[in-house]
Each structure stands twice: as structure tokens, then as C-alpha cells.
């Protein structure tokens, strides 16, 4: 079954709106795992507006499933992940002031840069993933720079799902089939939710992991965290 990694950035965003440690990010991560999540994802940004670099350090010693750290490989980010050695690093081409991730890497244009970064990560035993659009050329590029996996950027699927789900999934099916053909693993994430997740997972062959944060944390306000995680896990059953 496709693994569920819960992105807890939004939990940290709520905490940071007040002085103190409520909600407790570390405890929420532990609870997510206890309730069935198979990984924890965080995306520290340079301004630390949600997950702080200190959170990531603390999570490394408390997460018992898998810790996936996302981010643009600026010096500060690279120093962090090479220090704590998470299970997976997902490289995302975010600008420093980006509200959220909004595009994948151009793995052809950035081949030299990505090759160097990924080599350093893999030499330190870190599984590497690259955030890409559902474009077979970019997937080939990810393979050529040495990435272990890609993460398919699924915003276009989520936007198109309500209008024409078969049309919305088409490029992702092609991308998944191509990934399987060339032998690179793949994850997916961005705007996946309880409404569109099962169709995506059913249509895609070989999907290893989904990273879900905004929708899952929002659903948990109404449904409770434990119940919400169980509902997402149910949607990931073929």
C-alpha cells in the first residue's frame, strides 16, 4: 500500500501565531505515527514561518517511522540535513518568499547543480527525491542527476479533478508509467485530499508515498486527528 507521510507544517504555523509551544509539534508528530502515519514530512523555509530548523533537529530524534525533509538546497538547508541525516530529503525549487511550493525542477537546466547536491546527499546515506511536474523529460533528467525518487507535483490534478478527473489524471499516469519504465521511484504531493486521493492512487501504478499536510490538518479540525489519518489510510487502499 502507498505510504502516508503527514506534513505537519500547518501545526507549526498555528503554534508560531502565539508565544509558547501550543500545539506541541513534536507531540503531534508522535501522535500521527501512533494513529497510523508511516512518515512525517516537514518543509523548513528560510524565514521559519512554520517549521523551525530547531524543530527538524528535534524531530530527527523522536520520529520512529521516516522523516522526510523538504526544501530548496540553500547552504542553511544543506547544513541542516547533512547534520541530522533524515531518511529522505525532497529537493524543492522554492523561492525564499514562496507561499507554498508551486512548480517542479527543470532537471535539464539545473543538471549540474542537482548532480552535485544529490551526490553529496547520497554520499551521506540520505535517500533523495526531486519535486517535478508530470513531464517525462523532467523525470529523465531526475534519473540522470542520480535521484532515487521524484515527487510528482499534483496541484494540476487536484484543480482539474472536479471538472474532468480522467483528463486531470492523464499526465500523471503517463509520468508514473515512464518512471516505472526507467526505474526511478516516485512519490506525490500537493493538494491531495479525501475527495481526490483514492482515484489518484487507484489509477497510478507504483506510487510509493504521498505527502499530505494542508488538507489533512484542516480535516482534523472537524474530524479529529486520529480519525482523519485513518480515513486517509483507507483512501490509499487499492
C-alpha positions in Angstrom: 0.0 0.0 0.0 1.1 3.6 -0.7 2.7 5.1 2.4 1.2 8.2 4.1 3.6 10.8 5.2 1.9 13.6 7.2 3.2 17.1 6.6 3.0 19.0 10.0 4.0 22.5 8.8 0.5 23.8 9.4 0.7 22.6 13.0 3.8 24.7 13.5 2.2 27.7 11.8 -0.6 27.7 14.4 2.0 27.4 17.2 4.0 30.3 15.9 1.0 32.6 15.9 1.3 32.8 19.7 4.1 32.7 22.2 4.7 29.3 23.7 4.5 25.7 22.5 0.9 25.0 21.8 0.3 22.9 19.8 3.4 20.9 20.5 4.8 19.9 17.1 6.9 17.0 18.5 3.8 15.5 20.3 1.7 15.9 17.2 4.3 14.1 15.1 4.3 11.2 17.7 0.5 11.1 17.7 0.4 11.0 13.9 2.7 8.0 14.0 0.7 6.4 16.8 -2.5 6.9 14.7 -1.0 5.1 11.7 1.0 7.6 9.7 4.0 5.9 8.1 6.1 9.1 7.9 6.5 12.7 8.9 7.2 15.5 6.4 8.5 19.0 7.2 9.5 21.8 5.0 11.5 24.4 6.8 11.8 27.7 5.0 14.4 30.4 5.5 12.1 32.7 7.5 11.0 29.8 9.7 7.4 31.0 9.5 6.1 27.5 10.3 8.6 24.6 10.9 11.8 25.9 12.5 15.2 24.5 12.0 15.3 23.5 15.7 12.0 21.5 15.2 13.7 19.5 12.5 16.6 18.7 14.7 14.3 17.6 17.5 12.1 15.6 15.2 15.1 13.6 13.9 15.5 12.1 17.4 11.8 11.4 18.0 10.3 10.2 14.7 10.3 6.5 14.6 8.9 5.9 11.1 10.5 8.0 8.4 11.5 11.7 8.4 11.2 13.5 5.1 12.7 17.0 5.0 11.7 19.1 2.0 13.3 22.3 0.9 15.4 24.4 -1.5 19.1 23.2 -1.1 20.5 26.6 0.0 23.5 26.4 2.3 21.5 26.6 5.5 19.2 23.8 4.4 22.1 21.6 3.3 24.0 22.1 6.6 20.8 21.1 8.5 20.1 17.8 6.6 23.8 16.8 6.5 23.9 17.3 10.2 20.8 15.3 11.2 20.7 12.8 8.2 17.0 12.3 7.7 15.6 9.2 5.9 14.7 11.3 2.8 15.4 14.7 1.5 13.0 16.1 -1.1 14.5 18.9 -3.1 12.0 21.7 -4.0 12.9 24.8 -6.1 11.1 27.3 -3.8 12.0 31.0 -3.8 12.6 32.2 -0.2 9.3 34.2 -0.1 7.2 31.5 -1.8 3.8 31.0 -0.1 3.9 27.3 -0.9 5.5 25.0 -3.5 4.3 26.0 -6.9 6.5 24.3 -9.5 8.9 21.4 -10.1 12.6 21.5 -11.0 13.8 22.0 -14.5 16.1 19.0 -14.1 17.7 19.6 -17.5 18.6 23.2 -17.0 19.7 22.5 -13.4 21.5 19.3 -14.2 25.0 20.3 -13.0 23.7 21.9 -9.7 21.4 19.0 -8.9 24.0 16.4 -9.7 26.4 18.0 -7.2 23.7 18.3 -4.4 22.4 14.8 -4.8 25.8 13.3 -4.9 26.6 14.9 -1.5 23.3 13.8 0.0 23.7 10.2 -1.2 27.3 10.0 -0.1 25.8 10.7 3.4 23.3 7.8 3.1 20.2 10.1 2.5 17.5 8.9 0.1 16.9 11.8 -2.4 13.8 12.8 -4.1 13.2 15.7 -6.6 10.0 17.7 -6.9 8.9 17.7 -10.6 6.0 18.4 -12.8 4.4 15.4 -14.6 6.8 15.8 -17.5 8.7 12.7 -18.8 11.6 14.9 -19.9 12.0 16.2 -16.3 11.7 12.6 -15.0 14.5 11.5 -17.3 16.5 14.5 -16.0 15.9 13.4 -12.4 17.2 9.9 -13.2 20.3 11.4 -14.9 21.3 13.5 -11.9 21.1 10.5 -9.6 17.9 11.0 -7.7 16.4 7.9 -6.0 12.9 9.2 -6.5 10.8 12.0 -7.8 7.8 13.6 -6.1 5.1 14.4 -8.7 3.7 17.9 -8.1 -0.1 17.2 -8.1 -1.7 20.7 -7.9 -2.9 20.5 -11.6 -4.5 17.1 -10.9 -6.3 18.5 -7.8 -7.5 21.6 -9.7 -8.8 19.6 -12.7 -10.3 16.7 -10.7 -13.7 18.2 -10.2 -14.1 19.2 -13.8 -12.8 16.1 -15.5 -10.9 13.6 -13.4 -9.9 11.4 -16.3 -8.3 14.3 -18.1 -6.7 15.5 -14.9 -5.0 12.2 -14.2 -3.8 11.6 -17.8 -0.3 13.2 -17.5 0.3 11.6 -14.1 -0.5 8.1 -15.4 2.0 8.8 -18.2 4.6 10.1 -15.8 4.1 7.1 -13.5 4.4 4.6 -16.3 7.5 6.3 -17.5 9.0 6.4 -14.0 8.4 2.6 -13.7 9.9 2.0 -17.1 13.2 3.8 -16.4 13.5 2.6 -12.8 13.1 5.6 -10.6 10.8 5.5 -7.6 8.1 8.2 -7.2 6.1 9.9 -4.5 3.3 12.5 -4.9 2.0 15.5 -3.1 0.3 18.9 -3.1 -3.5 19.5 -2.7 -4.3 15.8 -2.4 -7.3 15.3 -0.1 -10.0 12.9 0.9 -12.0 13.6 -2.2 -9.4 13.1 -4.9 -6.8 10.8 -3.2 -8.3 7.4 -3.9 -8.9 8.0 -7.6 -5.3 9.1 -7.9 -3.9 6.2 -6.0 -6.0 3.7 -7.9 -5.0 5.0 -11.3 -1.3 5.2 -10.6 0.8 2.1 -10.6 3.9 2.0 -8.3 3.2 5.1 -6.2 5.4 4.7 -3.1 4.4 7.6 -0.9 2.1 10.6 -0.6 2.9 13.6 1.5 -0.2 15.4 2.7 -0.4 18.4 5.1 -2.8 21.2 4.5 -5.9 19.2 3.7 -5.2 16.6 6.4 -4.6 19.1 9.2 -7.7 21.0 8.1 -9.9 17.9 8.1 -8.6 17.0 11.5 -10.2 20.2 12.9 -13.6 18.7 12.2 -12.9 15.0 12.4 -10.1 14.7 14.9 -6.5 13.7 14.1 -6.8 10.0 14.7 -9.9 9.6 12.7 -8.6 11.8 9.9 -5.4 9.7 9.5 -7.4 6.5 9.4 -9.6 8.0 6.7 -6.6 8.9 4.6 -5.1 5.5 5.0 -8.4 4.0 3.9 -8.3 6.1 0.7 -4.8 4.7 0.0 -6.1 1.1 -0.3 -6.3 0.0 -3.9 
